[in-house]
């Protein structure tokens, strides 16, 4: 399923559709973090995508790299440090 469709489904009022999409997003984040953040950043930067999917992409991206909880923030920092340099170099200009 395409990231745009997942993001839109994650905002669905239908519990089953929303729950499925949330599970797929969570699974994507935990199994392949690099591809997950690349997909979110591409969605966020693509002005032809629906506003609501772009907004959720930005929120999920922020929440996947930063947290208020110190322990979680430490985990996210380590995950970012371990991320392939090529992916980080691709993401930084898009997001700044």
Backbone as JSON Lines, residues from 0, in Angstrom:
{"i":0,"aa":"X","n":[0.85,-1.18,0.0],"ca":[0.0,0.0,0.0],"c":[0.89,1.24,0.0]}
{"i":1,"aa":"X","n":[0.53,2.21,-0.76],"ca":[1.28,3.45,-0.89],"c":[1.2,4.27,0.41]}
{"i":2,"aa":"X","n":[2.25,5.03,0.7],"ca":[2.31,5.8,1.94],"c":[1.15,6.81,2.04]}
{"i":3,"aa":"X","n":[0.78,7.43,0.94],"ca":[-0.32,8.4,0.97],"c":[-1.6,7.72,1.43]}
{"i":4,"aa":"X","n":[-1.88,6.56,0.88],"ca":[-3.08,5.83,1.26],"c":[-3.03,5.41,2.73]}
{"i":5,"aa":"X","n":[-1.87,4.97,3.19],"ca":[-1.73,4.6,4.6],"c":[-1.99,5.79,5.51]}
{"i":6,"aa":"X","n":[-1.43,6.93,5.16],"ca":[-1.6,8.12,5.99],"c":[-3.05,8.59,6.01]}
{"i":7,"aa":"X","n":[-3.71,8.52,4.88],"ca":[-5.12,8.9,4.83],"c":[-5.97,7.9,5.6]}
{"i":8,"aa":"X","n":[-5.67,6.62,5.47],"ca":[-6.41,5.59,6.2],"c":[-6.18,5.69,7.71]}
{"i":9,"aa":"X","n":[-5.02,6.17,8.11],"ca":[-4.72,6.33,9.54],"c":[-5.58,7.42,10.18]}
{"i":10,"aa":"X","n":[-6.23,8.21,9.34],"ca":[-7.1,9.27,9.83],"c":[-8.58,8.95,9.61]}
{"i":11,"aa":"X","n":[-8.85,7.73,9.19],"ca":[-10.21,7.3,8.89],"c":[-11.06,7.24,10.16]}
{"i":12,"aa":"X","n":[-12.34,7.48,10.0],"ca":[-13.27,7.34,11.13],"c":[-13.65,5.87,11.32]}
{"i":13,"aa":"X","n":[-13.38,5.03,10.34],"ca":[-13.64,3.59,10.44],"c":[-12.52,2.96,11.27]}
{"i":14,"aa":"X","n":[-12.88,2.4,12.42],"ca":[-11.89,1.86,13.35],"c":[-11.0,0.81,12.68]}
{"i":15,"aa":"X","n":[-11.57,-0.1,11.93],"ca":[-10.8,-1.18,11.31],"c":[-9.8,-0.64,10.31]}
{"i":16,"aa":"X","n":[-10.23,0.28,9.48],"ca":[-9.34,0.89,8.47],"c":[-8.21,1.64,9.17]}
{"i":17,"aa":"X","n":[-8.57,2.45,10.18],"ca":[-7.57,3.25,10.9],"c":[-6.59,2.34,11.65]}
{"i":18,"aa":"X","n":[-7.09,1.34,12.33],"ca":[-6.25,0.43,13.09],"c":[-5.27,-0.32,12.19]}
{"i":19,"aa":"X","n":[-5.76,-0.79,11.05],"ca":[-4.9,-1.46,10.08],"c":[-3.78,-0.55,9.61]}
{"i":20,"aa":"X","n":[-4.12,0.67,9.25],"ca":[-3.13,1.63,8.76],"c":[-2.12,1.97,9.85]}
{"i":21,"aa":"X","n":[-2.59,2.18,11.07],"ca":[-1.68,2.48,12.18],"c":[-0.71,1.33,12.41]}
{"i":22,"aa":"X","n":[-1.22,0.12,12.34],"ca":[-0.36,-1.06,12.52],"c":[0.7,-1.13,11.41]}
{"i":23,"aa":"X","n":[0.3,-0.89,10.18],"ca":[1.25,-0.93,9.06],"c":[2.31,0.16,9.17]}
{"i":24,"aa":"X","n":[1.9,1.35,9.62],"ca":[2.86,2.44,9.81],"c":[3.85,2.1,10.92]}
{"i":25,"aa":"X","n":[3.33,1.58,12.02],"ca":[4.18,1.2,13.14],"c":[5.15,0.09,12.74]}
{"i":26,"aa":"X","n":[4.66,-0.85,11.99],"ca":[5.5,-1.95,11.53],"c":[6.59,-1.44,10.59]}
{"i":27,"aa":"X","n":[6.23,-0.53,9.71],"ca":[7.22,0.05,8.78],"c":[8.3,0.8,9.55]}
{"i":28,"aa":"X","n":[7.9,1.53,10.58],"ca":[8.88,2.28,11.38],"c":[9.84,1.34,12.08]}
{"i":29,"aa":"X","n":[9.34,0.25,12.63],"ca":[10.2,-0.65,13.4],"c":[11.03,-1.59,12.53]}
{"i":30,"aa":"X","n":[10.55,-1.95,11.35],"ca":[11.29,-2.91,10.52],"c":[12.29,-2.25,9.57]}
{"i":31,"aa":"X","n":[11.96,-1.07,9.06],"ca":[12.88,-0.41,8.14],"c":[12.78,1.1,8.33]}
{"i":32,"aa":"X","n":[13.42,1.57,9.38],"ca":[13.32,2.98,9.76],"c":[13.78,3.92,8.65]}
{"i":33,"aa":"X","n":[14.84,3.56,7.95],"ca":[15.37,4.41,6.89],"c":[14.33,4.65,5.79]}
{"i":34,"aa":"X","n":[13.74,3.59,5.31],"ca":[12.7,3.72,4.27],"c":[11.48,4.46,4.8]}
{"i":35,"aa":"X","n":[11.16,4.22,6.06],"ca":[10.01,4.87,6.68],"c":[10.19,6.39,6.68]}
{"i":36,"aa":"X","n":[11.33,6.88,7.15],"ca":[11.53,8.33,7.2],"c":[11.71,8.92,5.81]}
{"i":37,"aa":"X","n":[12.27,8.16,4.88],"ca":[12.37,8.63,3.5],"c":[10.98,8.81,2.89]}
{"i":38,"aa":"X","n":[10.11,7.86,3.12],"ca":[8.74,7.94,2.61],"c":[7.99,9.11,3.21]}
{"i":39,"aa":"X","n":[8.14,9.29,4.52],"ca":[7.45,10.4,5.18],"c":[7.97,11.74,4.69]}
{"i":40,"aa":"X","n":[9.27,11.86,4.52],"ca":[9.82,13.14,4.06],"c":[9.4,13.43,2.62]}
{"i":41,"aa":"X","n":[9.34,12.41,1.79],"ca":[8.89,12.6,0.41],"c":[7.43,13.04,0.38]}
{"i":42,"aa":"X","n":[6.61,12.43,1.22],"ca":[5.2,12.8,1.3],"c":[5.06,14.24,1.77]}
{"i":43,"aa":"X","n":[5.8,14.6,2.78],"ca":[5.76,15.94,3.35],"c":[6.15,17.01,2.33]}
{"i":44,"aa":"X","n":[7.14,16.72,1.52],"ca":[7.67,17.7,0.58],"c":[6.91,17.77,-0.74]}
{"i":45,"aa":"X","n":[6.04,16.82,-1.0],"ca":[5.33,16.75,-2.27],"c":[4.03,17.55,-2.18]}
{"i":46,"aa":"X","n":[4.03,18.74,-2.75],"ca":[2.88,19.64,-2.66],"c":[1.66,19.13,-3.42]}
{"i":47,"aa":"X","n":[1.82,18.12,-4.26],"ca":[0.67,17.58,-4.98],"c":[-0.11,16.55,-4.15]}
{"i":48,"aa":"X","n":[0.45,16.16,-3.02],"ca":[-0.22,15.19,-2.14],"c":[-1.27,15.92,-1.3]}
{"i":49,"aa":"X","n":[-2.27,15.18,-0.79],"ca":[-3.31,15.81,0.04],"c":[-2.71,16.45,1.29]}
{"i":50,"aa":"X","n":[-3.25,17.59,1.66],"ca":[-2.75,18.32,2.82],"c":[-2.76,17.46,4.09]}
{"i":51,"aa":"X","n":[-3.83,16.71,4.29],"ca":[-3.93,15.92,5.52],"c":[-2.88,14.82,5.58]}
{"i":52,"aa":"X","n":[-2.55,14.21,4.45],"ca":[-1.5,13.18,4.47],"c":[-0.13,13.82,4.71]}
{"i":53,"aa":"X","n":[0.08,15.01,4.16],"ca":[1.35,15.72,4.37],"c":[1.5,16.14,5.83]}
{"i":54,"aa":"X","n":[0.41,16.59,6.44],"ca":[0.46,16.99,7.83],"c":[0.78,15.81,8.74]}
{"i":55,"aa":"X","n":[0.12,14.69,8.49],"ca":[0.39,13.51,9.31],"c":[1.8,12.99,9.07]}
{"i":56,"aa":"X","n":[2.29,13.08,7.83],"ca":[3.67,12.67,7.55],"c":[4.64,13.5,8.37]}
{"i":57,"aa":"X","n":[4.42,14.8,8.43],"ca":[5.28,15.67,9.22],"c":[5.23,15.35,10.7]}
{"i":58,"aa":"X","n":[4.05,15.1,11.2],"ca":[3.89,14.77,12.61],"c":[4.55,13.44,12.95]}
{"i":59,"aa":"X","n":[4.34,12.44,12.12],"ca":[4.96,11.13,12.36],"c":[6.48,11.21,12.25]}
{"i":60,"aa":"X","n":[6.95,12.0,11.3],"ca":[8.4,12.17,11.15],"c":[9.0,12.81,12.4]}
{"i":61,"aa":"X","n":[8.36,13.88,12.87],"ca":[8.83,14.53,14.09],"c":[8.82,13.57,15.27]}
{"i":62,"aa":"X","n":[7.72,12.84,15.4],"ca":[7.59,11.92,16.53],"c":[8.49,10.7,16.43]}
{"i":63,"aa":"X","n":[9.02,10.43,15.25],"ca":[9.92,9.28,15.1],"c":[11.37,9.64,15.38]}
{"i":64,"aa":"X","n":[11.66,10.95,15.49],"ca":[13.04,11.35,15.76],"c":[13.21,12.14,17.04]}
{"i":65,"aa":"X","n":[12.11,12.5,17.7],"ca":[12.2,13.28,18.93],"c":[11.11,12.85,19.9]}
{"i":66,"aa":"X","n":[11.41,12.96,21.18],"ca":[10.44,12.62,22.22],"c":[10.74,13.44,23.47]}
{"i":67,"aa":"X","n":[9.72,13.69,24.26],"ca":[9.91,14.4,25.53],"c":[10.48,13.48,26.6]}
{"i":68,"aa":"X","n":[10.07,12.22,26.57],"ca":[10.56,11.23,27.52],"c":[12.05,10.98,27.27]}
{"i":69,"aa":"X","n":[12.86,11.11,28.31],"ca":[14.32,11.0,28.15],"c":[14.77,9.65,27.62]}
{"i":70,"aa":"X","n":[14.19,8.58,28.13],"ca":[14.59,7.24,27.69],"c":[14.25,7.04,26.22]}
{"i":71,"aa":"X","n":[13.07,7.46,25.84],"ca":[12.65,7.32,24.44],"c":[13.49,8.22,23.54]}
{"i":72,"aa":"X","n":[13.79,9.42,24.01],"ca":[14.62,10.35,23.24],"c":[16.0,9.73,22.99]}
{"i":73,"aa":"X","n":[16.53,9.06,23.99],"ca":[17.83,8.41,23.85],"c":[17.78,7.3,22.79]}
{"i":74,"aa":"X","n":[16.71,6.53,22.8],"ca":[16.53,5.46,21.81],"c":[16.44,6.06,20.42]}
{"i":75,"aa":"X","n":[15.66,7.12,20.28],"ca":[15.48,7.77,18.98],"c":[16.78,8.4,18.49]}
{"i":76,"aa":"X","n":[17.55,8.97,19.4],"ca":[18.84,9.56,19.04],"c":[19.78,8.49,18.51]}
{"i":77,"aa":"X","n":[19.84,7.36,19.19],"ca":[20.7,6.26,18.74],"c":[20.24,5.72,17.39]}
{"i":78,"aa":"X","n":[18.93,5.66,17.22],"ca":[18.39,5.17,15.94],"c":[18.8,6.12,14.81]}
{"i":79,"aa":"X","n":[18.76,7.43,15.07],"ca":[19.16,8.41,14.06],"c":[20.66,8.31,13.78]}
{"i":80,"aa":"X","n":[21.46,8.17,14.82],"ca":[22.92,8.06,14.65],"c":[23.27,6.84,13.81]}
{"i":81,"aa":"X","n":[22.55,5.74,14.01],"ca":[22.83,4.5,13.29],"c":[22.27,4.49,11.87]}
{"i":82,"aa":"X","n":[21.46,5.47,11.54],"ca":[20.86,5.54,10.2],"c":[21.95,5.78,9.17]}
{"i":83,"aa":"X","n":[21.84,5.13,8.04],"ca":[22.8,5.25,6.95],"c":[23.03,6.73,6.6]}
{"i":84,"aa":"X","n":[24.28,7.1,6.44],"ca":[24.65,8.49,6.14],"c":[24.02,9.02,4.87]}
{"i":85,"aa":"X","n":[23.87,8.17,3.86],"ca":[23.26,8.6,2.6],"c":[21.8,9.01,2.81]}
{"i":86,"aa":"X","n":[21.11,8.28,3.67],"ca":[19.72,8.6,3.95],"c":[19.64,9.93,4.7]}
{"i":87,"aa":"X","n":[20.51,10.1,5.68],"ca":[20.52,11.37,6.44],"c":[20.83,12.55,5.52]}
{"i":88,"aa":"X","n":[21.78,12.36,4.63],"ca":[22.13,13.43,3.69],"c":[21.0,13.76,2.73]}
{"i":89,"aa":"X","n":[20.18,12.77,2.4],"ca":[19.02,12.99,1.56],"c":[17.92,13.74,2.32]}
{"i":90,"aa":"X","n":[17.75,13.41,3.59],"ca":[16.67,13.97,4.38],"c":[16.91,15.41,4.82]}
{"i":91,"aa":"X","n":[18.12,15.71,5.24],"ca":[18.41,17.02,5.82],"c":[18.02,18.2,4.93]}
{"i":92,"aa":"X","n":[18.4,18.23,3.66],"ca":[18.0,19.39,2.84],"c":[16.48,19.47,2.61]}
{"i":93,"aa":"X","n":[15.82,18.31,2.57],"ca":[14.37,18.32,2.39],"c":[13.67,18.93,3.59]}
{"i":94,"aa":"X","n":[14.2,18.66,4.76],"ca":[13.49,19.03,5.99],"c":[13.93,20.35,6.59]}
{"i":95,"aa":"X","n":[14.98,20.92,6.08],"ca":[15.43,22.2,6.63],"c":[14.92,23.37,5.85]}
